[in-house]
């Protein structure tokens, strides 16, 4: 979707947790107040120096996204302003929404994020709160390439950071997705579907990241992402 980035007024989506994590809660990004980056959920891009930095700008698109009845729906987003830079947006409703960035409609399912890496990388990061030793969480991920109007698809990753070792590793094998012209509606997009990784051991301060990168061509890379962590 990079070729339509100038349609975005300024920022990229972002969501952050409205309250500290508590046991017994299911933490999906779209359950939160989408008005800040905080220490529970945060939105990043990889800058020109290969450094992970918070997306600095926040805004709301008021008229670009429509529901199936053609009614505008507000969509919050965070971004690093400028052409070619990443952003993250959030459909916090239960309805699917659609918009046209330049070349045809893209459809964003309800309760999902939209990540676009531009020429860099877009990622959503979850920080594990204070938890008891031996805690295990349930991790969910889903990636769908929702722009089938050009480009060459996206690369996706789900990664884990250990606060103890200060190292990142892949939670699952990374993959690629490409919705070409034959996958050009919300029910035929190329997708991983929603997947669950059971009983992942965590410690306080660990992190999980859902990441989207371009696959060479930084255009037409709008990706719907489900990012959910369930605490015991």
C-alpha positions as CSV (number, residue, x, y, z in Angstrom):
1,X,0.0,0.0,0.0
2,X,3.1,2.2,0.0
3,X,2.0,3.8,-3.3
4,X,-1.0,5.2,-1.5
5,X,0.8,6.3,1.7
6,X,0.2,10.0,0.9
7,X,-3.5,9.3,1.5
8,X,-2.7,8.8,5.2
9,X,-2.8,12.3,6.8
10,X,0.1,11.7,9.1
11,X,0.5,8.8,11.4
12,X,0.4,5.1,11.7
13,X,-1.8,3.0,13.8
14,X,-1.0,2.0,17.1
15,X,-2.6,0.5,20.0
16,X,-1.5,0.2,23.5
17,X,-2.8,-1.3,26.6
18,X,-5.3,0.8,28.6
19,X,-4.5,-1.0,31.8
20,X,-1.8,-3.2,33.3
21,X,-2.0,-6.9,32.4
22,X,-3.8,-9.1,34.8
23,X,-4.2,-12.8,35.1
24,X,-7.2,-14.3,33.4
25,X,-7.3,-11.7,30.7
26,X,-7.1,-12.2,26.9
27,X,-4.8,-9.5,25.5
28,X,-5.4,-8.7,21.8
29,X,-4.2,-5.4,20.6
30,X,-7.7,-4.3,19.4
31,X,-9.0,-4.6,23.0
32,X,-7.1,-1.6,24.1
33,X,-7.4,2.2,23.9
34,X,-5.6,3.1,20.7
35,X,-4.1,6.4,21.7
36,X,-0.5,5.7,22.9
37,X,2.5,3.4,22.9
38,X,3.0,2.1,26.4
39,X,5.0,-0.7,28.0
40,X,2.4,-3.4,27.3
41,X,1.8,-3.0,23.6
42,X,4.0,-0.9,21.3
43,X,4.4,-0.2,17.6
44,X,7.8,-0.1,16.0
45,X,9.6,0.2,12.8
46,X,13.2,-0.6,11.8
47,X,15.0,2.7,10.9
48,X,17.7,3.3,8.3
49,X,20.4,2.4,10.9
50,X,18.7,-1.0,11.6
51,X,17.5,0.2,15.0
52,X,14.1,-0.6,16.4
53,X,12.3,2.7,17.1
54,X,8.7,3.6,18.3
55,X,6.4,4.9,15.7
56,X,6.1,8.5,16.9
57,X,2.9,9.9,15.3
58,X,-0.7,9.1,16.1
59,X,-3.9,10.0,14.2
60,X,-7.4,8.9,13.3
61,X,-8.7,8.4,9.7
62,X,-12.3,9.6,9.8
63,X,-13.6,9.0,6.3
64,X,-11.3,6.7,4.4
65,X,-12.6,3.4,5.8
66,X,-16.1,2.2,5.2
67,X,-18.2,-0.6,6.5
68,X,-20.3,-2.9,4.1
69,X,-23.1,-0.4,4.2
70,X,-20.8,2.4,2.9
71,X,-20.8,4.2,6.3
72,X,-17.4,5.8,7.3
73,X,-15.8,4.3,10.4
74,X,-13.0,5.9,12.4
75,X,-9.7,4.0,12.3
76,X,-6.8,5.0,14.6
77,X,-3.3,4.5,13.4
78,X,0.4,5.2,14.2
79,X,3.1,6.0,11.7
80,X,6.5,7.4,11.1
81,X,5.4,10.3,8.8
82,X,6.7,10.5,5.3
83,X,6.5,8.4,2.1
84,X,7.8,4.9,2.3
85,X,7.6,4.7,6.1
86,X,5.8,2.0,8.1
87,X,2.4,2.4,9.8
88,X,0.0,0.3,11.9
89,X,-3.8,0.8,11.9
90,X,-6.5,-0.9,13.9
91,X,-10.0,-2.0,13.1
92,X,-11.4,-2.0,16.7
93,X,-14.9,-2.9,15.5
94,X,-16.4,-6.3,14.8
95,X,-17.2,-5.3,11.3
96,X,-15.0,-5.8,8.2
97,X,-14.0,-2.5,6.7
98,X,-12.7,-1.5,3.3
99,X,-11.0,1.3,1.5
100,X,-9.2,2.1,-1.8
101,X,-5.6,3.2,-1.6
102,X,-5.3,3.7,-5.3
103,X,-6.2,0.6,-7.3
104,X,-9.1,-1.2,-5.8
105,X,-10.6,-2.1,-2.4
106,X,-8.8,-3.8,0.4
107,X,-10.8,-5.5,3.2
108,X,-9.7,-5.4,6.8
109,X,-11.5,-7.9,9.1
110,X,-13.0,-6.8,12.4
111,X,-10.7,-6.8,15.5
112,X,-7.5,-6.9,13.4
113,X,-4.6,-4.7,12.8
114,X,-3.3,-3.4,9.5
115,X,0.5,-3.4,9.2
116,X,2.4,-1.9,6.2
117,X,6.2,-2.0,6.3
118,X,6.8,0.5,3.5
119,X,10.6,0.4,2.8
120,X,11.4,-0.6,6.3
121,X,9.6,-2.9,8.7
122,X,6.4,-2.7,10.7
123,X,5.9,-4.6,14.0
124,X,3.7,-4.9,17.0
125,X,5.4,-5.9,20.3
126,X,3.9,-7.2,23.5
127,X,5.8,-6.9,26.8
128,X,5.1,-9.7,29.3
129,X,4.0,-8.1,32.6
130,X,5.1,-9.3,36.1
131,X,4.3,-13.0,36.1
132,X,5.0,-15.9,38.4
133,X,7.9,-18.3,37.7
134,X,6.8,-21.1,35.4
135,X,4.0,-19.1,33.8
136,X,2.9,-20.2,30.3
137,X,0.9,-18.2,27.9
138,X,-1.2,-19.0,24.8
139,X,0.0,-17.1,21.7
140,X,-2.1,-16.4,18.6
141,X,-1.0,-15.1,15.2
142,X,-2.6,-14.6,11.8
143,X,-1.3,-12.8,8.7
144,X,-3.3,-12.0,5.6
145,X,-2.0,-10.1,2.5
146,X,-5.0,-7.9,1.8
147,X,-3.8,-5.9,-1.2
148,X,-4.0,-8.0,-4.3
149,X,-3.6,-5.1,-6.8
150,X,0.1,-5.4,-7.4
151,X,3.5,-5.9,-5.8
152,X,5.1,-9.2,-4.8
153,X,3.7,-10.0,-1.3
154,X,5.1,-9.7,2.2
155,X,7.3,-11.6,4.6
156,X,6.0,-12.3,8.1
157,X,7.5,-13.3,11.4
158,X,6.5,-14.1,15.0
159,X,9.4,-13.6,17.3
160,X,10.2,-14.0,21.0
161,X,12.7,-12.0,23.1
162,X,14.1,-13.4,26.3
163,X,14.8,-10.7,29.0
164,X,17.3,-13.2,30.6
165,X,19.4,-13.8,27.5
166,X,18.6,-10.5,25.7
167,X,18.2,-12.4,22.4
168,X,15.4,-12.8,19.9
169,X,14.3,-16.0,18.2
170,X,11.5,-17.2,15.9
171,X,8.5,-18.7,17.6
172,X,7.4,-20.3,14.4
173,X,9.0,-20.7,11.0
174,X,8.7,-17.4,9.1
175,X,6.8,-17.3,5.8
176,X,5.7,-15.2,2.8
177,X,2.3,-14.3,1.5
178,X,1.2,-13.0,-1.9
179,X,-2.3,-12.2,-3.0
180,X,-2.2,-11.8,-6.7
181,X,-5.1,-10.9,-9.0
182,X,-6.7,-14.3,-8.5
183,X,-6.9,-13.7,-4.7
184,X,-8.7,-10.3,-4.9
185,X,-11.5,-10.4,-2.3
186,X,-11.7,-10.7,1.5
187,X,-12.5,-14.4,1.3
188,X,-9.7,-15.4,-1.2
189,X,-6.7,-13.4,0.1
190,X,-3.5,-15.4,0.8
191,X,-3.5,-16.0,4.5
192,X,-1.9,-18.1,7.3
193,X,-5.3,-18.2,9.0
194,X,-5.4,-17.8,12.8
195,X,-2.9,-20.1,14.6
196,X,-2.2,-20.9,18.2
197,X,1.1,-21.7,19.9
198,X,0.3,-23.5,23.1
199,X,1.9,-23.2,26.5
200,X,4.8,-20.8,25.7
201,X,6.9,-20.4,28.9
202,X,7.6,-16.7,29.7
203,X,9.2,-14.6,32.4
204,X,8.7,-11.0,33.4
205,X,10.0,-8.6,30.8
206,X,10.0,-11.1,27.9
207,X,8.5,-9.8,24.6
208,X,6.6,-11.1,21.6
209,X,6.7,-9.4,18.1
210,X,4.4,-9.8,15.1
211,X,6.4,-8.5,12.1
212,X,5.7,-7.6,8.5
213,X,8.4,-6.8,5.9
214,X,8.2,-6.1,2.2
215,X,9.3,-9.0,-0.1
216,X,11.4,-6.7,-2.3
217,X,8.7,-4.4,-3.7
218,X,7.6,-2.0,-1.0
219,X,4.2,-1.3,-2.7
220,X,0.8,-3.1,-2.1
221,X,1.9,-4.5,1.2
222,X,-1.2,-3.9,3.4
223,X,-1.3,-6.9,5.8
224,X,-4.1,-7.8,8.2
225,X,-2.6,-9.1,11.5
226,X,-4.1,-10.8,14.5
227,X,-1.9,-10.6,17.6
228,X,-3.2,-12.1,20.8
229,X,-1.7,-13.2,24.1
230,X,-3.7,-15.1,26.7
231,X,-2.4,-15.1,30.3
232,X,-3.3,-18.0,32.6
